[in-house]
Amino acid sequence: MSWIIALIVGGIAGWLASLVMNRDASMGIIWNIVVGCVGSVIGNMVAGPVLGITVSVQEFSLTGLAVAVLGAVILLGIVNLIQRGRVR
């Protein structure tokens, strides 16, 4: 059950991050899920030491969603830097 929650939260986080970074037109649902899940890992690596927040994948929480969106925005910012040489 936790994998299904992780995929759903990853998809929502990836979609929200793509809206924030103006990449929504170039990404499909699969890439939203991938970006959200990878962004969740990045967000946990950033939020843990810096903010002292630990998030569990076992259950849904708004804090976990916010951390995943933060990580996904960071990931999309890095992708923008690599692809275009600047952050939009």
C-alpha positions, 0 to 999 in steps of 0.5 A: 500500500505504501508504494501506491501512496508514494506514486500518487504523492509523487505524481501530485508533487511532480505536477505541482513542481512542473506548474511552479517551474513552467514545464507543465506542457512538456511533461506527461503523467509518467514524468510527473511521477518520476520527478515527484518521486526523485524530488521526494528523495532530494527533498528528504535529503535537504529537509532532514539536516537543514530543517530537521523534518523527517517524512515517512512514506508509509502514510500521507501527510501535507508535510511530506507533500510539501517536502516532495514538491520542494525537492521536485522544484530543486530537481527541475531547476537543476534540469533547467540549468543543464538544458538551457543554461539558466533557471526560468 
